[in-house]
Amino acid sequence: MTSQPVILVVDDEPPILRIVGSNLERRGFLVERATTGAEALAAFRRRTPDVVVLDLGLPDMDGVEVIRAIRLAGQTPIIVLSAREGERDKVDALDAGADDYVSKPFGIEELLARVRVALRHSPRAAEEPTPRRFGALSVDLERRIVELEGRAVHLTPTEFDLLRVFVERPDRVLTDRALLQAVWGPEYASENHYLHVYIARLRKKLEPDPLAPRHFVTEPGVGYRFVS
């Protein structure tokens, strides 16, 4: 973790993006910016932030879908910043995994206070990074180091991103669509062949017997489960 927390700000309104980003930077935060859902998910995969500030009304996809994709990948706090004030909108966002909801127009000091609260609940602030162990398999998500029976295993960036999704959601059934969205983005949600190729690669590299996998188990007709 860097000494400066990273905040991902997602909004398609340039004035909002500028005001929020500049105020965060003046207070010592590193800011990643995105104006679409696809950009937001790409930025999230590229550099996992400590907090996400997210508008719901994005031009390419609904912000709730972005929340679901981020939540599938981890527990990074998400603060919704939106002009939608209906109770149903707030419930949908919170049910999808948002941690807080700030309505537009908003006060910048209130938003900054919400960011500070979210940082206190960030997984990075809560604990020192330690490798996660699953039998002979060890995965260090912070340093992107994978070992099998004590020997380092080289994974490509995409292979590691897919492994991360599984490791952060052990023993849960994950659909093909959810995995594709979390790793490749929403535009790949129906490209099942991508997923099958990379699952085969992970099995070959991380399973004692790729033909009888212990960890990367197929759930017929649904998706996959990472058995811890």
N, C-alpha and C positions, 0 to 999 in steps of 0.2 A: 504494500500500500504506500502511495506517495504521501508526503507530509501535508500536501494540499488536497483537500477533498475535491473530487470531480463531480460536477453537476451537469447533467444532460438536460438542456432546455429545448422543448419541442413546441413550436408554434408557427403557423403560416402567416402571421401578421408581423411584418418587419419591425414596426415600432415596439410591439410587445417584446419581441426577441431581443431588440437592442436595449431596451430599458432593463429588462430582467437580467440579461447577460452582463451588461456593464455594471450594474449594482452588485451582482455576485462577485465579479472580478475585483471590484474596488475593496471588497471585504476579504480578499485573499483566496477565493475559490478558483479552481480551474474550470472553465466552461466549455462544453461541447454543444454545438447548435445544430438543429435540424428543422426543416420546414414541412416535411411529409412523414407519413408513417414508415415508408420504406427507408428513408434516410435515418429515421430514429432507430430502427432495428439494426441497421448496418452500423451506426455509431455505437449502439449498445454492445454488439458483438465485437467490435474493434477494440473498445476500451470500456470495460464494465464500470459504469459510474457508481458513485456512492449514493446519489439521489437522482431521481428523474422528475422534472417538472413538465407536465404534459397537458396540452390543449386537446380537447375531444374532437373539435371540428376541423379535421385535417382534409386536404384536398383529394387524397388518394384512398383513404380508408378511415373507418371510424376509430377514434382514439381508444374505445373499449377493446377493439381487436389488438391494438398495440399493447394495452395493459395485459391482456391474456398471454400474448407471446412473451413479454418480459417476465411475467410471473412464472411461466413455464420454465424459463431459463434460470430463475433464482429469486431471492427474496429482497432485492434492492427496493428501498422505499420509493413509492410513487405518489407525487402530489399532483392532483388534477387541478388545472387552472383553466376554467371554461366559462363561457357566457351562458351556457345551459344551466338554468336554475330550477328546472322541474325536479320534483322529488324522484320520479322514475329514473331520470338521467343520473342523479347522484347514487341511487341504489344500484343501478346497473354497473356504474364505475366501481363502486366499493365492493360489490359482489364479485366483480371480475378480478379484484386484487389490489385496487388502489388503497393507499393508506390515509389519504387526506383529500379534502376537496375545498378549493378556494374559488369563489365566484368572481367573474369580471363584472364591473370594474373592481379593482382591488387596490389595497394600500401596499406599497412595496415593503414597508417595515413589517407588516403582518406576514407577507409571504416569506421574507427573510427569517422571521421567527419560526415559521412552520418548517423551513429548511433546516434550521438548527435543531429543532425537535426531531426531525426525521433522521438527521445524522446520528443522533444519540441511539437510534434504533437500527442503524445500519449494521448488517452482518459483519462488515469489516471492522467497525468500531467495537463490536461486542466480544470479539475473541481473536486471539492470535491465530494466524493461518497455520494449520497443521495438515499433513497429508491424511487423506481418507483411505482406510484400508478395507479391502473386501477379499478376505482370504489371502492369496498370494499376490493380489493386485493392489498397488498403492498409487493414489492419484493426488498430486499436489496442485490444486486449482489455481492458487496464486502464482506459483512459479512455473506452471504448465509443465510439470515433470511427471512422467508416468514410469513406474517400475513394475516388473513382473518377476516374482521370485528373486528380488534384489537386483535385477538387471534392468538397466535403462531401456525403454522402448521408444523409438522415434515415431511420433505421429505428425502428420501434416496438420496445418492450422484447422482445416475443416474437420478432419478426423477428431481432433481434440475438442472442437466446439460441440460436435455431436456427443462425444463422451461426457462433456460437462453437463449437458442437459440430462443425461441418464443419471449421472452421479448425484446431481442435485435433486433428483426425484426418484430415489431408489424404491424398488418394489411396487411402483405404480405403472398401470397400463397407459402407455402414451400412443396416441393414434398417429398414423403416418402423416396426416395433415398437420397435426400439432408439431411434430418433429421437423417437418420440412419448413414450416413457418418460423420456428425458433432458430434454425441453423442457416437456412438459405434465404428466408424472407417470404412475404405473402405471395409474391409473383410465382413462387415455385410450389405452391400448395398442392398441386396435382401431379407433380413430377416424381411419381413414386420410384422410378428407376434410379434416381439419384440416391435415394435413401437406401435401397436394397444393395447398391454397389458399396456404399460406405459401411453399412452394417457388416457386409461380408469382409471388408478390410479390417474392421475392429475385431471381428471374430478370429481372423487369421493371425492378427498380432497379439491378441490378449487372451484368447481361450486356449487351454491345454489341448482340446480337441475341437476344432472349428465346426466339425460335422455334428458334434453333440455338445452344443454350448451350455455353459453353466450360468453365465451372466446375461448375455444378450439373447433373451428368449423371445421367440415369435409367438404372438397372440393371434391365431388365425382369424382373418377377416377384420382385424381391428388395428393392430400395430405391433409394438414391442414392449417388453418389460425388462428392466435391468434388475436382476435378482442379486441382492446384496449378500 
